[in-house]
Amino acid sequence: MRPCLPTVRTALALALLLCPMAVSLAPSIATAEETFVIKPVADKKLKTLPAGALFWRVETFPTMALATAAEGPTSLSAEVAGKAWLFTLGAAGEATPGGTKLAEVGPVPSITAPEYLLRITHSGGPPGAKTPVHSHPGAEAFYVLSGRMGQKTPHGTTYTDAGQSMNGHGADMSMEVFNAGNTDLDQLVMFVVDATRPFAVSASLH
């Protein structure tokens, strides 16, 4: 698969968001001084989702081999920031044997689609870094590894600090995600979107 190429132009940022995978260099979003990096690390397509209210479960494992072996039909494993992670979309209150549960985020706003895409991205940047205003055809949830994340939508601005999680809005919500702190932002983002639509499109907060 051809990698997405870095850019420093906000005008090209949404084209980078549409790239299905960053293979080596993560795409840069915003300006050279305020670079927001977004790197997809795991994808999975599903024809159906589990019934009932769904939550993202964020867990770590001692090794990547153990995380991969623990994957279920709605799980994605990835190595990020030197750790082995397992992200599972399922019912509340569950846990994966052998894993350490760090967060449970939800209930995830529901969508109906012919096919679903589960995607995990690793993103962040220095103080002042931000994404262009955009929307997704589904919901996203955040788990902040370090720093402070802000998300601006037509409903207002919310903040999430290191070690905390935040549930996202429903499909097609206009948003701007930014580093709201004084240190680098490092976060994991979990998506459930309509796989038959563009992953991200330009939007407006007005």
C-alpha positions, -999 to +999 in steps of 0.1 A: +000+000+000+014+034-009+022+056+021+007+090+027+032+118+022+039+145+048+027+180+042+026+213+060-004+228+043-037+229+061-054+229+027-041+194+021-048+180+056-081+164+049-066+146+019-041+130+043-069+121+067-085+101+038-053+081+033-061+046+046-027+039+062+005+057+071+033+032+064+064+050+075+061+087+079+030+100+097+011+127+078+016+162+092-014+185+097-015+222+103+017+243+099+054+236+101+055+253+135+024+235+148+024+200+134-004+177+143+005+141+134-021+114+127-010+078+121-034+049+116-020+018+134-048-008+130-079-013+108-107-039+107-139-040+086-170-057+098-204-065+082-222-063+116-216-049+150-225-066+183-260-060+196-266-036+225-247-007+239-210-008+229-179+004+247-142+007+237-121-013+261-084-002+262-059-028+275-022-035+275-004-068+274+031-079+283+040-087+247+027-080+212+023-117+206+000-121+236-021-090+225-024-104+190-034-139+203-061-123+224-078-106+195-115-113+191-138-105+162-142-069+173-106-064+187-076-047+172-040-051+185-012-026+179+022-017+192+023+020+202+047+040+224+067+008+232+036-010+246+014-038+233-022-027+231-056-044+226-087-023+217-120-041+219-155-029+210-180-047+232-203-047+262-195-028+293-178-045+323-158-071+303-121-078+304-096-098+283-077-126+301-040-117+304-045-080+298-044-049+320-075-028+316-068+010+314-101+024+302-136+016+291-151+044+269-187+047+259-214+040+252-203+046+216-229+066+196-245+041+173-245+042+135-261+020+109-241+012+078-237-015+051-202-021+064-182-008+094-146+003+098-129+000+132-097+021+132-072+030+158-050+060+152-020+074+172-019+112+171-007+144+187+018+172+184+034+201+202+016+229+220-007+248+196-010+219+171-045+213+158-064+195+130-084+213+104-122+213+111-135+180+098-161+153+105-162+115+103-191+092+092-193+076+127-180+080+163-146+083+178-132+080+214-100+092+229-074+079+253-047+104+262-012+090+269+004+123+277-004+160+275-038+177+273-062+172+244-090+197+235-119+191+211-140+219+198-175+212+183-206+233+177-216+221+213-185+237+229-150+227+239-140+198+261-106+187+275-090+154+284-058+150+304-031+122+305-045+089+317-080+099+309-105+090+282-133+108+264-163+095+245-169+112+212-199+126+194-222+109+168-216+107+131-209+138+110-201+161+140-179+190+130-148+191+151-113+205+156-089+185+178-059+203+193-032+203+219-046+223+248-015+219+271+020+232+275+037+199+266+035+175+236+001+157+232+002+120+226-031+101+223-049+071+209-081+075+190-107+047+184-132+050+155-164+032+145-174+046+111-193+038+079-168+020+058-186+029+026-181+067+031-150+088+031-132+085+064-130+123+069-143+153+051-138+190+055-164+207+077-173+240+095-179+249+131-203+278+121 
